[in-house]
Amino acid sequence: MINRIHIFGASGSGATTLGKELAGHLPHVNVDGDDYFWIEKFNQMRQPQERVKLLQADLAPYKQWILSGAVCGWGDELKPLFDFVIFLYVPQDIRLQRLREREYARYGEEIMPGGQKYEQSKAFLEWAALYDKAGLEVRSRTLHEQWIAGLACPVLRIEGDQTVNERVQMILLALAELERTKEAAQD
């Protein structure tokens, strides 16, 4: 069994949702990187060393886990732990629409011009829009591709706008194939 799975992609790619759903199909516990990145969600960040320490402590009791959310940069020391990594890529227009809808669901009219969360939401969406074109200076596809190149484990790339269930089925098939390959190598 593949024990330690990491799912990540750009903000709005669906990593958190997929991690929760996949955990319902596997005997794995799911944890989300955002819970370690933030002291107060989207307002106050933890120091990188504290994030890793808390995350490692929470994962330690479990043999099988899914970590959703990008840990590139701050969680690089976790790379050797991963048995399988899933990279999600959703076209920018779809991803940004998801993020706008999520922002509105969270904050409502507060994100509209004149609202208390308008500037924060605007800055977040501008940051998220950088993903496809930015370099290594921010969380970007370039950064993620470089990070993937340094992995020693198998990587499944899921590109497009599939449903969560379609993605789960793709992952379950990939996991079954990895297990078959692993068993064949042991024979």
N, C-alpha and C positions, 0 to 999 in steps of 0.2 A: 504494500500500500504506500502510496505517496503521502507522506506525513505532513510536510510543511510547505504550504502553498502561499504564494504572494500574488495578489491581483492589483494592478495599478494602471493608470493612464492619466490623461488630462482631467482637470476639474470638469465635471459634467459628463464624464465618459461612462459612469455607472458602476465604478469599482465597489463602492460601499454597498449598493443595492445587490450587486451580483454576489459579493461575499456573504451577505446574509442569506440569500436564497440558496447558494451552493452548500452552505453549512446545513441546510435542511435536507440535503440529499446525501450528505457524507457524515461520517462520525466525527467530524472536525468541529472545534469551537472556532468562532469567528471573532476577530478583534479588528478595530478600525484605527488606522494610523492617526486620524484627526483627534481621537481621544487622548493621544499622547503628545501630539504637536501643540495643542492648545491648553492653557490653564483655564481661560474663559474663551469659549468657542468664538473664533473669528475676531477676537479683540486683544487677547494677551497670550503670547507664545511662551512655551517652556524653552529652556536652554537645551540645545541638542543632546548633551550628555545625560541630562535628566530624562529626556524622552526615551532614549535607548535603555537606560537603567529601569525605568518603569515598565516599558514594553517587555524587556527580557524577564523581569520578575513575574509579569502576568502570563507569559508564555511558558515559563519553566515547568509548571505542574502538568502541562499537556504534552502528549506525544504527537497528537494530530491537531493542527491548527491552520486557519486561513487568516492571513493578514491582508486587509484591503487598504488601499490608499498608498500613494507614493511615499517612499522613505529615502529617495535619492538625495545624496548629500548628507543629511543628518543621520541616516540609518545605514550607511555603507557597511558598517561592521557586521550587519545582519546578513549580508549577501551569502556567506558560506552556509548559513542555516537552511536556505531555500532548496527544496527538492524539485520544485516546479514553479515557474513564474508565468502569469497570464498578463499580457499587455493588451489593453483595450485602446482602440483608436476609433473615434467617431468624427465624421466630417464637421468642420468648424461651425457651419451654419446651424446644424442640428444641435450640436453641443451648446452653443451660445443661447439658442432658444430654450433649451432645457434649463440652463442657468438662470435666464431671465424669469422663467416660470417658477423656479425654485425660490428665487429671491422674493418674488411677489407672494408666493405661498407662505414664506417665513415672515415677511415684514409688511405685506399689504401696501397701502397707500404711502407708508413711510418712505418707500424707495422712489416715489414720484418727485418731480421738481418741487422744492420747498419742504419736503418731508425730512424728518430727523435722520433717516438712513440714506438719503439720496446720494450724498457725496461718497459714503462708504460703498454703497452698491455700485455706483458708477465706476469707482476705482477698481473694485473687484472684477467687474465685467471687462474693463479695459485690460487688466492684468491677464484674465483668462483668454482674451482675444490674441494675446502675444504668443500663445503656445505653438502655433504652426509655423511662425516665422522667426521667432527669437533664437538667439544663440545659447551658449552655456551659462549666461549671466542670470537667467531666470528658469523656473520650471517650464521646460519646453520639450517639444518632440526631439530636438537635437540633443538635449541633455538626457532624455530618456533613452534614446538610441545608443548613446555613448555608454550609459549605465548598463543596458542590456548586453552590450558587447563584452562587458567584464564579468558576466555571469558564467558559472560552471555547470549550471543545471539546464534542463530542457525549458524552452520558452514557447508558449502558444500565443500567437498573435491573432486577435479577433478584431477585424476591421469592418466597420459599417454600422448600421443602425438596426441590429437584431433585437428581438424581444429578450427579456431576461431568461425566459424558458428556453429559447433557442440557444442562447449562450451557455446555459447550464448543460444542455444536451451536448453541445460541442465539447465542453470541458470533460464531461463524463466519458465521452468516446475517446478523447485524447488520453485520459487517465487509464482507461481500459487498455489502450494500445501500449502505453508505457509499461503497464504491468505485464502484458504479454511479452514484450521485448525483454524486460527484466528477468522473467521466468525462463525464457528461451536461452538467455545468456548464462544462466545458472546451470542449465542442463548439460 
